[in-house]
């Protein structure tokens, strides 16, 4: 029987462990002016386990921090990235990089990785991971868009969904939302019907100046949990502290 364990590091950076085959999502291990995780790293870069692969949803620094991640010593670790951004990983020495658009697939060791639709301030994909009958959806920091319904058609009732919830808006003049808020993430749970959901992408802060002038991000993990209880009560929400693991039990299949 397969074992699936998720560990939240910070922001959209997580470890997804299928029987010891560990996938790292959207690596962000440094900070700079107006970009702060807002919480301690659950697993420091130097303490990462051996990785089976790395997934990158889009090219923003807080999801694709190659300046810091170049310190990872295995330069042959497989990457799956949004089409058009592989050069950032290759520039710092990673050579095994596959670019994907929505519904394209690749194998990362024994794990099948399918890029799925996403929408953000820049071109983005989300991902579905399959291993030995278990399925995980990694939602990166997408908006809620109609194309996400296609995930439910192809991958009904995933075992786990990792969903951003901070409702990030770019301000002051545009006030343009670029990330799902808790209610929208709960609606996506209603559509996808995952057994478990873990909120991500909610502790980030732009700091005093960034939050005042550049962004706002009101969504919280607790608000997401409350919204899921109303919209998708069959989904169990777990809020994880940085570094806290969650082992998802195998479903009873018929």
GITA-V391787 format. One record per residue. N is the residue number from 1. PHI is phi as a letter, one per 30 degrees, with the letter a starting at -180 (999 if undefined). PSI is psi in radians with two decimals (* if undefined). OMEGA is omega in degrees with one decimal (NA if undefined). Layout:
# GITA-V391787
N,PHI,PSI,OMEGA
N,PHI,PSI,OMEGA
This chain:
# GITA-V391787
1,999,2.28,-175.4
2,d,2.66,176.8
3,c,2.28,177.5
4,b,2.15,178.6
5,b,2.33,176.8
6,c,2.37,174.5
7,b,2.16,179.0
8,d,2.24,177.7
9,c,-1.00,174.4
10,l,2.68,175.1
11,h,-2.16,176.6
12,c,0.23,179.7
13,d,2.04,-178.6
14,b,2.87,169.5
15,c,2.18,178.1
16,c,2.00,-170.5
17,c,1.93,173.1
18,c,1.80,176.4
19,h,0.68,179.2
20,j,-0.11,173.7
21,c,1.86,-167.5
22,c,2.21,176.8
23,c,2.30,174.2
24,c,2.31,179.1
25,c,2.47,171.0
26,h,1.22,-174.1
27,d,2.23,174.5
28,b,1.85,-173.3
29,b,0.10,177.7
30,b,3.10,176.0
31,b,2.70,173.4
32,a,3.04,-175.1
33,e,2.21,-178.2
34,i,0.09,176.1
35,b,1.77,-178.6
36,b,2.38,179.7
37,d,-0.51,179.6
38,i,0.13,-179.9
39,a,2.78,178.0
40,d,2.64,175.4
41,d,2.24,179.4
42,d,-0.56,175.5
43,b,1.97,177.7
44,d,2.72,-179.4
45,e,-0.74,-177.9
46,d,-0.27,-177.5
47,c,0.16,178.7
48,d,2.51,172.6
49,d,3.04,171.3
50,d,2.26,-174.9
51,c,2.38,171.5
52,d,-0.42,-179.4
53,a,2.97,-179.7
54,b,2.31,175.6
55,c,2.39,177.5
56,b,2.16,-175.4
57,d,-0.60,-177.6
58,a,3.11,-167.3
59,d,0.07,-179.5
60,d,2.53,-177.0
61,e,-0.72,-175.6
62,d,0.11,173.7
63,b,-0.14,-172.5
64,b,1.12,-171.3
65,c,1.31,-176.1
66,d,-0.41,177.7
67,d,-0.73,176.4
68,d,-0.75,-171.8
69,d,-0.24,177.1
70,d,-0.28,176.8
71,d,-0.28,177.6
72,d,2.24,-165.4
73,d,-0.48,-177.1
74,d,1.63,-176.9
75,d,-0.06,175.4
76,c,0.03,-179.1
77,e,2.31,-178.9
78,d,2.37,172.4
79,c,2.48,164.0
80,c,2.15,-174.0
81,b,2.79,173.9
82,e,2.42,-179.2
83,e,2.29,177.0
84,j,-0.06,-176.6
85,b,0.18,-177.2
86,d,-0.48,-175.5
87,e,-0.50,-178.4
88,d,-0.66,177.1
89,d,-0.72,-179.3
90,d,-0.58,-178.2
91,e,-0.55,-178.5
92,c,0.26,168.5
93,j,-0.08,178.3
94,d,2.20,-170.9
95,c,-0.32,-174.5
96,c,1.32,-172.0
97,b,2.18,178.9
98,c,2.25,177.5
99,c,2.42,-177.8
100,b,2.54,163.8
101,c,3.03,-174.8
102,e,2.31,177.1
103,i,0.12,168.9
104,d,2.65,-174.2
105,b,2.79,171.8
106,a,2.80,174.4
107,c,2.28,173.0
108,c,1.66,-169.2
109,i,-2.26,179.4
110,d,0.07,-174.9
111,c,2.19,175.5
112,d,2.18,-178.2
113,c,2.15,177.2
114,c,2.15,172.6
115,d,2.46,-179.4
116,b,2.93,-178.5
117,d,2.74,173.8
118,a,2.79,176.2
119,b,2.30,-176.8
120,a,-2.86,178.5
121,d,-0.37,174.2
122,b,2.90,179.4
123,e,2.38,-173.3
124,b,2.62,165.2
125,b,2.77,167.3
126,c,-3.11,-173.6
127,b,2.57,168.2
128,c,2.27,179.9
129,c,2.34,179.5
130,b,2.33,177.5
131,a,2.09,171.8
132,h,0.82,176.3
133,i,-0.02,178.5
134,c,2.51,-174.3
135,b,2.34,177.9
136,b,2.34,172.9
137,c,2.16,175.1
138,c,1.95,-172.8
139,d,0.06,178.8
140,h,-2.23,175.5
141,b,0.78,-178.5
142,d,2.77,163.5
143,d,2.86,172.1
144,d,1.99,-177.9
145,b,2.68,-178.4
146,e,-0.56,-177.1
147,d,-0.36,179.4
148,d,-0.34,176.3
149,d,-0.45,177.8
150,d,-0.43,177.0
151,d,-0.76,179.9
152,d,-0.58,179.5
153,d,-0.65,-176.5
154,d,-0.53,-174.5
155,b,1.28,-176.0
156,d,2.39,173.0
157,h,1.16,176.4
158,d,2.76,179.3
159,d,-0.58,-174.9
160,b,2.42,172.3
161,b,2.30,175.0
162,c,1.99,-168.4
163,b,2.28,175.4
164,d,2.56,-171.6
165,b,0.07,-170.4
166,d,-0.12,176.8
167,h,0.67,-174.3
168,e,2.30,175.4
169,b,2.47,174.8
170,c,2.24,-177.3
171,b,3.08,12.2
172,c,-0.62,-169.9
173,d,-0.74,-175.1
174,d,-0.71,-175.1
175,h,0.76,-172.7
176,c,2.15,178.9
177,d,2.36,-179.7
178,b,-0.01,-180.0
179,b,2.57,176.7
180,e,2.57,170.4
181,c,3.07,-175.5
182,e,-0.70,-179.3
183,d,-0.72,179.4
184,d,-0.68,176.8
185,d,-0.64,175.9
186,d,-0.66,175.7
187,d,-0.66,176.6
188,d,-0.60,172.6
189,d,-0.71,178.4
190,d,-0.62,-179.2
191,d,-0.81,-174.0
192,d,-0.52,179.6
193,h,0.88,175.7
194,d,2.65,175.8
195,d,-0.72,178.3
196,b,2.59,173.2
197,b,2.38,177.2
198,b,2.09,177.1
199,d,2.50,176.0
200,b,3.01,169.7
201,i,0.93,-179.8
202,b,-0.22,-179.1
203,c,-0.23,-179.0
204,e,2.50,173.4
205,b,2.57,173.4
206,d,0.10,-175.4
207,i,3.12,-175.6
208,e,-0.84,-177.1
209,d,-0.78,-179.0
210,d,-0.77,179.9
211,d,-0.49,179.4
212,d,-0.69,-169.0
213,c,-0.45,-166.9
214,c,-0.73,-172.4
215,b,2.81,165.1
216,b,2.63,-170.2
217,a,1.31,-170.7
218,d,-0.27,-173.6
219,d,2.49,179.9
220,b,2.78,176.5
221,d,-0.68,-179.1
222,d,-0.67,177.1
223,d,-0.67,176.0
224,d,-0.80,180.0
225,e,-0.74,178.9
226,d,-0.70,-179.1
227,d,-0.66,178.3
228,d,-0.66,177.9
229,e,-0.53,179.4
230,d,-0.77,-170.2
231,c,-0.54,-175.2
232,b,1.12,-172.2
233,d,-0.27,178.0
234,d,-0.22,178.0
235,c,2.29,177.3
236,c,2.10,179.2
237,c,2.31,173.3
238,b,2.14,175.1
239,c,2.09,-174.0
240,c,2.28,169.7
241,d,2.73,177.0
242,e,2.23,-179.7
243,i,-0.14,-179.4
244,d,2.17,179.4
245,d,2.64,170.7
246,b,2.12,174.2
247,c,2.16,-178.5
248,c,2.07,-179.8
249,d,2.63,176.3
250,d,2.48,177.1
251,d,2.68,172.5
252,d,1.92,-177.0
253,c,2.53,177.2
254,c,*,NA
